[in-house]
Amino acid sequence: MTESVPEVASAPDRQAAQAPEQTDAPTYVLEARDVSKHFTVRGPLGRTSVVRAVEDATVRLRPGQILALVGESGSGKTTLARMLARFHEPTQGEILLRGEPVTGSRRAQRAYHSEVQLIFQDPFGALNPLHRVRYNLDRALRLHQPHLTAAGREQRMTELLERVSLTPAAEFAAKFPHELSGGQRQRVVIARALAVEPKVLLGDEPISMLDVSIRLEMLNLLQRLRTEDGLALLYITHDIAGARYLCDEIAVMYAGQMVESGPKEEVISSPQHPYTKLLIESSPDPERGVGDRDELFAGADELGEPPSLIDPPTGCRFHPRCPFAMPECATEAPPRTELGDGHWATCWLHVKGRAGELAETTHAAATGARRGTLQEAS
């Protein structure tokens, strides 16, 4: 017979006794399951169309994790972030906070925004230009920390400004947004987001409008917040190098759909989707010689434009621009292929046993070979 647990247990014994309960806690602090967002737009003649901005996207964030969401403009990254921030309601799918679905009541929305904060791309547009920094921070504290007194809010503002390296805090609190540099304004935006003590930050290209000289400082600040507070961060960016420096995992979006995701080193060193390969090969590389650049971008003019999200291509949405496209790509959406260690991709190359071609050639070389084949066929 098993011995009973003593009435007075030591701290280690109590922790061991509680361990089974802790395993039932949700793994993810924020999760979006198969979310889609469709917008109805009206044309010049009064006809309506549906823009399929995001289709069946899944995002999962663990405490202390940084996930980079990359893709070209119009791929749906910002729309997905705005759904996670509850600025847009999903057309379908669900969003969960700590494993619980998010309801639509005003109180639930306030509680949700205390946990999840969005950092906007434009720091000047995100701050009220008619009020000083003190007002912008104080308003967030009044809304989300109503128990604080005036003196407590003032102390908290000082702590926040010092934490984002805006010192002396009193001097910066008295400034208007137009009196600050771009980097300083973005630090104020981050300080305001931290004022509500969130568990998740959604960074919508938070450094893209800043000078190159201060971008590294902002990345280090975000890294420090992750380390000190265990914040989860969704980092939206066009910059593969910045994503590699900051994040743990990378997810790639194209034309509203997620096409690949996995650990950053796996995705960058061994991309398993042609679009991911194109993104990585198109990113700046100081070690690339002039001849290498000419060869790499030889077929850039043939890539074409991203597809319309009002009338997206059938099958794989990348197939009109893909040098590896097969007949199946134009008719049927590719299944998701699990590649191990959390790495996956949606591409017919994996189903047809042709995935090795991605590593054997560059995107430009594959484009040239496909052009030659088409010319011979004609």
C-alpha positions in Angstrom: 0.0 0.0 0.0 1.3 3.5 -0.9 2.2 5.7 2.1 0.2 8.8 2.6 1.7 12.2 2.1 2.6 13.8 5.5 0.5 16.8 6.6 3.5 19.0 6.8 5.7 18.7 3.7 8.9 20.4 2.8 9.0 22.8 -0.1 10.5 20.3 -2.5 7.9 17.7 -1.5 5.1 20.2 -2.1 6.5 21.1 -5.5 6.7 17.4 -6.4 3.1 16.9 -5.3 1.9 19.8 -7.4 3.9 18.7 -10.5 1.1 16.7 -12.1 -1.2 19.7 -12.0 1.4 21.9 -13.7 1.6 19.5 -16.6 -2.1 20.3 -17.4 -1.3 24.0 -17.9 -1.6 25.1 -21.6 1.8 25.1 -23.4 1.0 28.2 -25.4 0.3 31.7 -24.0 -1.3 32.8 -27.3 -2.6 30.6 -30.1 -4.4 31.2 -33.4 -5.9 28.0 -34.9 -6.7 28.0 -38.6 -7.7 31.6 -38.7 -8.9 33.3 -41.9 -9.8 36.9 -42.6 -11.9 38.0 -45.6 -12.7 41.6 -46.3 -15.7 42.7 -48.5 -14.8 45.6 -50.8 -17.0 47.6 -53.1 -15.9 48.5 -56.6 -16.5 51.7 -58.6 -19.7 50.3 -60.1 -21.1 49.1 -56.8 -20.1 45.5 -57.2 -18.7 43.8 -54.1 -15.7 41.5 -54.0 -14.1 39.4 -51.3 -10.4 39.9 -50.4 -9.0 36.7 -48.9 -6.3 38.4 -46.8 -5.5 35.4 -44.6 -6.4 31.8 -45.1 -6.1 29.0 -42.5 -3.1 30.4 -40.6 -2.0 28.9 -37.4 0.4 30.6 -35.0 1.5 29.4 -31.6 3.6 31.4 -29.1 5.2 30.0 -25.9 6.3 32.2 -23.0 9.7 33.5 -23.8 9.6 32.6 -27.5 10.2 34.9 -30.4 8.6 33.9 -33.7 9.5 35.8 -36.8 6.8 36.1 -39.5 8.3 36.9 -42.8 7.0 37.6 -46.3 6.6 40.3 -48.9 4.2 43.2 -48.7 0.6 42.1 -49.1 1.2 38.6 -47.8 -1.1 39.0 -44.8 1.4 39.4 -42.0 -0.1 42.6 -40.6 -3.7 41.3 -41.0 -2.7 38.3 -39.0 -1.1 40.4 -36.3 -4.2 42.6 -36.1 -6.4 39.5 -35.6 -4.1 38.4 -32.8 -4.4 42.0 -31.3 -8.3 41.7 -31.7 -8.5 44.7 -34.0 -10.0 42.4 -36.6 -12.3 39.5 -35.8 -11.4 36.3 -37.6 -13.8 35.3 -40.4 -13.2 31.7 -39.3 -10.9 29.9 -36.8 -10.3 30.8 -33.2 -7.8 32.6 -31.0 -6.9 31.3 -27.6 -5.2 32.9 -24.7 -3.6 30.4 -22.3 -5.8 27.7 -23.9 -9.1 29.5 -23.4 -11.1 30.9 -26.4 -11.4 34.7 -26.3 -14.9 36.1 -25.9 -16.3 39.3 -27.3 -17.4 41.1 -24.1 -15.9 44.5 -23.3 -14.5 43.3 -20.0 -12.9 40.3 -21.8 -11.5 42.6 -24.4 -9.9 44.8 -21.8 -8.4 41.8 -20.0 -7.1 40.5 -23.3 -5.4 43.8 -24.2 -3.8 43.7 -20.8 -2.1 40.5 -21.9 -1.5 41.1 -25.6 -0.1 44.4 -26.9 0.7 45.5 -30.5 3.7 47.6 -31.4 3.0 49.6 -34.5 5.3 50.1 -37.4 5.0 53.9 -37.4 6.0 55.2 -33.9 4.9 58.8 -34.7 1.4 57.8 -35.8 1.1 55.5 -32.7 1.4 58.5 -30.2 -1.0 61.4 -29.7 1.0 64.3 -31.1 -1.0 66.9 -29.1 0.1 65.4 -25.7 3.4 64.9 -24.0 5.0 61.5 -23.4 3.7 61.7 -19.8 0.1 61.7 -21.0 0.6 58.9 -23.4 2.0 56.7 -20.7 -0.3 57.8 -18.0 -3.4 57.0 -20.0 -2.3 53.4 -20.5 -1.7 53.1 -16.7 -5.1 54.6 -15.9 -6.9 52.1 -18.1 -5.0 49.0 -17.2 -3.6 49.7 -13.7 -6.5 51.5 -12.0 -5.3 50.6 -8.5 -2.3 52.9 -8.9 -2.4 56.4 -7.2 -1.1 59.5 -9.0 2.3 59.1 -7.2 2.3 55.4 -8.1 1.7 56.1 -11.8 4.5 58.7 -11.8 6.9 56.2 -10.3 5.8 53.6 -12.8 6.4 56.0 -15.7 9.9 56.7 -14.5 10.6 53.0 -14.2 9.3 52.3 -17.7 11.2 55.1 -19.4 14.4 54.1 -17.6 13.9 50.5 -18.7 13.8 51.5 -22.4 16.9 53.6 -21.8 15.2 57.0 -22.0 17.0 58.9 -19.2 16.6 61.3 -17.5 13.0 60.0 -17.4 11.5 63.3 -16.2 13.0 65.1 -19.2 11.7 62.7 -21.7 8.2 62.5 -20.0 7.9 66.3 -20.6 8.6 66.1 -24.3 6.1 66.0 -27.2 6.4 63.2 -29.7 7.7 65.6 -32.4 10.6 66.5 -30.1 11.9 62.9 -30.1 13.9 61.0 -32.7 12.4 58.0 -34.4 14.2 55.6 -32.1 13.2 57.5 -29.0 9.5 57.5 -30.2 9.6 53.8 -30.7 11.0 53.3 -27.2 8.1 55.3 -25.9 5.7 53.1 -27.8 7.4 50.0 -26.3 7.3 51.6 -22.8 3.5 52.2 -23.2 3.0 48.6 -24.2 4.9 47.4 -21.2 2.8 49.7 -18.9 0.0 47.2 -19.0 2.4 44.3 -18.0 1.6 42.1 -21.1 2.6 38.6 -21.7 2.7 38.9 -25.5 4.1 41.6 -27.7 3.1 41.7 -31.4 5.8 43.7 -33.3 4.5 44.8 -36.7 7.9 45.7 -38.4 8.8 47.7 -35.3 12.3 48.8 -36.6 11.6 49.2 -40.3 11.1 53.0 -40.1 14.2 53.5 -37.9 17.7 54.5 -39.0 19.9 51.5 -39.6 22.3 52.8 -36.9 19.8 52.2 -34.1 18.0 49.1 -35.3 20.4 46.8 -33.5 19.7 48.7 -30.3 16.0 48.1 -30.7 16.6 44.4 -31.4 18.7 44.1 -28.3 16.0 45.8 -26.3 13.4 43.3 -27.5 15.7 40.5 -26.7 16.3 41.8 -23.2 12.5 42.1 -22.6 12.1 38.5 -23.6 14.9 37.4 -21.3 13.9 39.5 -18.2 10.1 39.1 -18.4 9.6 35.9 -20.4 7.6 37.8 -23.0 6.4 36.0 -26.1 7.0 38.0 -29.2 5.6 37.8 -32.8 8.1 39.7 -34.8 6.9 40.7 -38.3 9.7 41.7 -40.7 11.0 41.7 -44.3 14.5 41.4 -43.0 15.8 37.8 -42.9 19.1 38.9 -41.2 17.2 40.6 -38.4 14.9 37.6 -38.0 17.9 35.3 -37.7 19.6 37.6 -35.1 16.5 37.9 -32.9 14.1 35.0 -33.3 13.9 31.3 -32.3 11.6 30.2 -35.2 10.6 31.5 -38.6 7.2 31.3 -40.3 6.9 32.3 -44.0 3.7 33.7 -45.5 2.8 34.1 -49.1 -0.5 35.5 -50.5 -2.3 35.1 -47.3 -1.1 31.5 -46.5 1.6 30.1 -44.4 3.9 28.0 -46.6 6.8 27.0 -44.2 7.8 27.2 -40.6 10.5 25.8 -38.3 13.6 26.6 -36.3 15.4 29.6 -37.8 18.7 27.8 -38.7 16.8 25.0 -40.4 14.6 27.4 -42.4 17.5 29.7 -43.4 20.1 27.1 -44.2 17.8 24.6 -45.8 14.6 26.2 -47.1 12.0 23.6 -48.1 9.6 25.8 -50.1 10.5 27.6 -53.3 9.2 30.9 -52.0 11.3 30.7 -48.9 14.3 30.0 -51.1 13.5 33.1 -53.1 13.3 35.3 -50.0 16.6 34.1 -48.6 18.5 34.3 -51.9 17.1 37.9 -52.4 18.2 39.2 -49.0 21.4 41.3 -48.9 24.6 39.5 -48.4 27.9 41.5 -48.0 29.9 38.4 -49.0 28.2 38.1 -52.3 30.4 39.2 -55.2 29.2 41.3 -58.2 29.3 38.3 -60.5 27.3 36.2 -58.0 24.6 39.0 -57.7 24.3 39.2 -61.5 23.8 35.5 -61.8 21.5 35.3 -58.8 19.1 38.1 -60.1 19.4 37.2 -63.8 15.7 36.1 -63.9 14.3 38.6 -61.5 12.2 40.4 -64.2 10.4 37.1 -64.9 9.1 36.6 -61.4 6.0 38.6 -62.0 3.8 40.2 -59.4 2.1 38.6 -56.3 -1.3 37.3 -57.1 -4.6 39.1 -56.5 -6.2 38.0 -53.2 -9.6 38.8 -54.7 -9.1 36.1 -57.3 -6.1 34.0 -56.1 -4.7 31.2 -58.2 -6.0 27.7 -57.8 -3.8 25.0 -56.2 -0.6 26.4 -54.8 -0.8 30.2 -54.9 3.0 30.5 -55.7 2.8 28.2 -58.8 2.6 31.1 -61.4 6.0 32.3 -60.1 7.6 29.0 -59.2 10.3 27.5 -61.5 9.7 24.1 -60.0 5.9 24.0 -60.7 4.3 20.8 -61.8 0.7 20.2 -63.2 -0.6 19.3 -59.7 0.5 22.7 -58.4 -2.0 24.5 -60.6 -5.0 22.4 -59.7 -4.7 21.2 -56.1 -3.3 22.8 -52.9 -0.2 21.0 -51.6 -0.5 19.1 -48.4 1.6 19.9 -45.4 4.8 17.8 -45.1 6.4 17.4 -41.6 10.1 17.5 -41.9 11.1 16.8 -38.3 12.1 19.1 -35.3 9.0 21.3 -35.9 10.0 22.1 -39.5 7.2 21.8 -42.1 6.4 23.0 -45.6 3.5 22.9 -48.0 4.9 22.0 -51.4 4.3 19.3 -54.0 8.0 18.7 -54.4 8.1 16.8 -51.1 5.1 14.6 -52.1 6.7 13.8 -55.5 10.2 13.1 -54.2 11.8 16.1 -55.8 12.6 18.1 -52.7 16.3 17.6 -53.3 16.1 20.0 -56.3 15.7 22.9 -53.9 19.2 22.4 -52.5 20.9 21.6 -55.8 20.2 24.9 -57.6 19.4 28.5 -57.1 16.0 30.0 -57.7 17.5 32.0 -60.6 19.1 29.0 -62.2 15.9 27.0 -61.9 14.0 29.9 -63.5 16.5 29.9 -66.4 16.2 26.2 -66.9 12.5 26.4 -66.9 12.6 29.2 -69.5 14.8 27.1 -71.7 12.5 24.1 -71.5 9.4 26.2 -72.4 11.3 27.7 -75.4 12.2 24.2 -76.6 8.6 23.0 -76.2 7.3 25.9 -78.3 
